[in-house]
């Protein structure tokens, strides 16, 4: 774990003390029990995303967050809030991921895995993957936790993990789920993912604990306008769970039970 000058720009932005909300719409800080699963991913080209630890040395995120041509690190903060970076030794994208489909808000295999050079510290704990369950229906609740911006276009409002409960809307399926703030109903800006929340874990309650059911892939403003605070697009893991498990085994990682 080390500080690296090549990532200085994104570190400067994210390391600032934050009083603002992250995730748009006024989401509160994530509970520590939830925060121990969620990590911040930074790229050498100035990008940042959210991910979730599913093993002590393995992170799940969105495939569009880890595109070829850049280096990626996990960011942690020490007791004095100084940024520390963990090396990523291997990145695996789902072979069916198609960036063009994602940019059109269409369903694609938007999942990737990052293998770490060393296990995460004691402050982190791997989260379990959700087991197959009955089909999602409108109104089903999910918890989303991300490090993204609180104000669209303002990177200085990012870097604090915030969580929100959103509900499924439209016609949820195994390829894509659209979430919204139940209070705003997509008629006005409400809680939702934004820049930096890509790859954020989408948790569902199973067996008395939260399990990872999907990752954040995109967002819109209200009524499909550009921006954030309207819909949060999720890639569910149900179709890709076997690939995640098999790839983790090939990488030598032990998933959370």
C-alpha positions in Angstrom: 0.0 0.0 0.0 1.6 3.3 -1.1 1.1 6.9 -2.2 1.6 7.3 -6.0 2.1 10.8 -7.6 0.5 9.6 -10.9 -2.8 9.6 -9.1 -2.3 13.0 -7.5 -5.2 14.9 -9.3 -7.9 12.5 -8.2 -6.5 12.1 -4.7 -6.5 15.9 -4.3 -10.2 16.0 -5.2 -11.3 13.1 -3.1 -9.2 13.6 0.0 -10.8 16.9 1.0 -12.9 16.9 4.2 -16.5 16.8 3.1 -19.6 18.2 4.8 -21.8 17.8 1.7 -23.9 14.8 0.8 -22.6 12.2 -1.6 -25.0 10.4 -3.9 -27.4 13.2 -5.0 -30.6 14.0 -3.1 -29.3 14.2 0.5 -28.4 10.6 1.2 -27.0 10.2 4.8 -23.5 8.7 5.6 -23.5 4.9 5.3 -23.7 2.9 8.5 -20.3 1.5 9.5 -21.6 -2.1 9.1 -22.3 -1.3 5.5 -19.2 0.9 4.9 -16.8 -1.9 5.8 -17.8 -3.6 2.5 -17.4 -0.7 0.1 -14.2 0.6 -1.5 -13.1 3.6 -3.6 -11.4 2.9 -7.0 -9.3 5.5 -8.7 -7.8 5.5 -12.2 -4.6 7.0 -13.6 -6.7 9.1 -16.0 -8.5 10.9 -13.2 -11.5 8.7 -13.0 -13.1 7.3 -9.9 -15.7 4.6 -9.1 -17.1 2.6 -6.3 -16.7 -1.1 -5.7 -17.5 -3.8 -3.1 -15.1 -6.3 -1.5 -16.4 -9.8 -2.1 -13.2 -11.4 -0.8 -10.3 -10.1 1.2 -8.3 -9.6 -2.0 -11.1 -9.2 -4.6 -13.3 -6.3 -5.5 -16.4 -6.3 -7.7 -17.3 -3.2 -9.7 -18.7 -2.2 -13.1 -16.8 -3.1 -16.2 -17.0 0.4 -17.6 -15.0 1.6 -14.6 -12.0 -0.5 -15.5 -11.4 0.0 -19.2 -8.1 -0.8 -20.9 -5.4 1.9 -21.2 -5.3 3.0 -17.5 -4.0 1.8 -14.2 -6.4 1.3 -11.3 -5.9 1.4 -7.5 -8.0 1.1 -4.4 -7.9 4.1 -2.1 -7.9 4.0 1.7 -7.4 6.7 4.2 -5.2 6.5 7.3 -6.1 7.9 10.8 -5.0 11.4 9.7 -7.2 11.1 6.5 -4.1 10.8 4.3 -4.8 8.9 1.1 -3.2 5.5 0.7 -3.4 3.4 -2.5 -3.5 -0.4 -2.9 -2.1 -2.0 -6.0 -4.4 -4.0 -8.3 -2.6 -6.9 -10.0 -5.3 -8.3 -12.2 -8.6 -7.0 -13.8 -11.2 -9.4 -15.4 -14.1 -8.1 -17.4 -17.1 -10.1 -18.2 -16.6 -11.3 -21.9 -20.1 -10.2 -22.9 -19.7 -6.5 -21.8 -20.5 -4.0 -24.6 -19.7 -0.4 -23.8 -21.9 0.8 -26.7 -24.9 -0.9 -25.2 -24.2 0.7 -21.8 -23.9 4.2 -23.2 -27.4 3.7 -24.8 -28.7 2.7 -21.3 -29.3 -0.9 -22.6 -28.5 -4.0 -20.7 -25.0 -5.5 -20.9 -22.7 -7.5 -18.7 -21.3 -4.5 -16.9 -19.3 -6.3 -14.2 -15.6 -6.7 -13.6 -13.3 -8.1 -10.8 -10.1 -6.5 -9.5 -7.6 -8.7 -7.7 -5.5 -6.9 -5.1 -1.8 -7.4 -4.5 -2.4 -7.8 -0.8 -5.5 -8.4 1.3 -7.6 -5.5 2.5 -7.0 -4.2 6.0 -8.9 -5.2 9.2 -11.4 -2.3 8.7 -12.9 -4.1 5.6 -14.9 -7.2 5.4 -16.1 -9.1 2.3 -19.8 -9.0 1.4 -21.7 -12.1 0.3 -23.2 -12.4 -3.1 -27.0 -12.6 -3.2 -28.4 -16.1 -3.7 -31.0 -16.7 -6.4 -34.3 -15.4 -5.2 -37.8 -14.7 -6.6 -38.0 -12.2 -9.5 -37.8 -8.5 -8.6 -41.1 -6.7 -8.8 -41.8 -2.9 -8.8 -41.6 -1.6 -5.2 -38.9 -4.0 -4.0 -36.3 -2.1 -1.9 -32.6 -2.1 -2.4 -29.8 -0.3 -0.6 -27.2 1.5 -2.7 -23.9 2.8 -1.2 -21.4 4.9 -3.2 -18.6 7.5 -3.0 -20.0 9.7 -5.8 -20.7 13.4 -6.1 -23.5 15.1 -4.2 -23.7 17.9 -6.8 -23.5 16.9 -10.4 -20.3 18.3 -11.9 -18.7 19.1 -8.6 -16.0 16.5 -7.8 -15.2 18.2 -4.5 -18.6 16.9 -3.2 -17.4 13.3 -3.7 -15.4 10.9 -1.5 -17.7 10.3 1.4 -19.6 7.0 1.4 -23.3 7.6 1.5 -26.2 5.2 1.3 -29.8 5.4 0.1 -32.8 3.0 -0.1 -34.3 3.0 -3.6 -37.1 1.0 -5.0 -37.5 -0.9 -8.3 -39.7 0.6 -11.0 -40.8 -0.1 -14.5 -40.3 -3.7 -15.6 -37.3 -5.1 -13.6 -35.7 -8.3 -15.0 -32.5 -10.3 -14.9 -30.8 -8.0 -17.4 -31.5 -4.7 -15.9 -33.2 -3.1 -12.9 -34.2 0.6 -12.7 -34.4 2.1 -9.2 -35.9 5.4 -8.1 -36.5 7.4 -4.9 -39.9 6.3 -3.7 -40.7 9.8 -2.5 -39.7 11.6 -5.7 -41.2 9.0 -8.1 -38.9 10.2 -10.9 -41.1 13.3 -11.2 -38.6 15.5 -9.5 -34.9 15.1 -8.4 -34.5 12.8 -5.5 -32.0 10.3 -4.1 -29.9 8.5 -6.7 -26.5 7.6 -8.1 -24.3 10.0 -9.9 -20.7 10.4 -11.0 -18.4 8.2 -9.0 -21.2 5.8 -7.9 -20.7 3.6 -11.0 -19.9 0.1 -9.8 -21.5 0.8 -6.4 -22.9 -2.3 -4.7 -26.7 -2.7 -4.7 -27.6 -4.7 -1.6 -30.7 -6.7 -0.9 -31.7 -8.1 2.5 -31.3 -11.9 2.6 -31.3 -14.2 5.6 -31.0 -11.3 8.1 -28.0 -9.7 6.3 -27.3 -7.5 3.3 -26.0 -9.3 0.2 -24.8 -7.9 -3.2 -27.5 -8.2 -5.8 -26.1 -5.9 -8.5 -23.9 -2.9 -9.4 -24.7 0.6 -10.5 -24.2 1.1 -14.2 -25.8 4.5 -15.1 -28.1 7.2 -13.9 -30.5 9.8 -15.3 -32.2 13.0 -14.2 -36.0 13.0 -13.6 -38.1 11.8 -16.5 -35.1 10.5 -18.3 -33.4 13.9 -18.5 -29.6 14.1 -18.5 -28.1 14.1 -15.0 -28.8 12.4 -11.7 -31.6 12.1 -9.2 -34.0 10.3 -11.5 -33.3 6.7 -12.3 -30.4 4.6 -11.1 -29.6 1.8 -13.6 -28.5 -1.5 -12.1 -26.8 -4.5 -13.6 -28.2 -7.4 -11.5 -25.8 -10.3 -10.8 -28.2 -13.2 -11.3 -27.0 -13.9 -14.8 -23.3 -13.3 -14.0 -23.0 -14.9 -10.6 -21.5 -18.1 -12.0 -18.9 -16.1 -13.9 -18.0 -14.2 -10.8 -17.6 -17.4 -8.7 -15.6 -19.2 -11.4 -13.3 -16.2 -12.1 -12.7 -15.7 -8.4 -11.6 -19.3 -8.1 -9.2 -19.0 -11.1 -7.7 -15.9 -9.4 -7.2 -17.8 -6.2 -9.7 -15.7 -4.2 -12.0 -17.0 -1.5 -15.4 -15.4 -1.7 -17.4 -14.5 1.4 -19.8 -17.3 2.4 
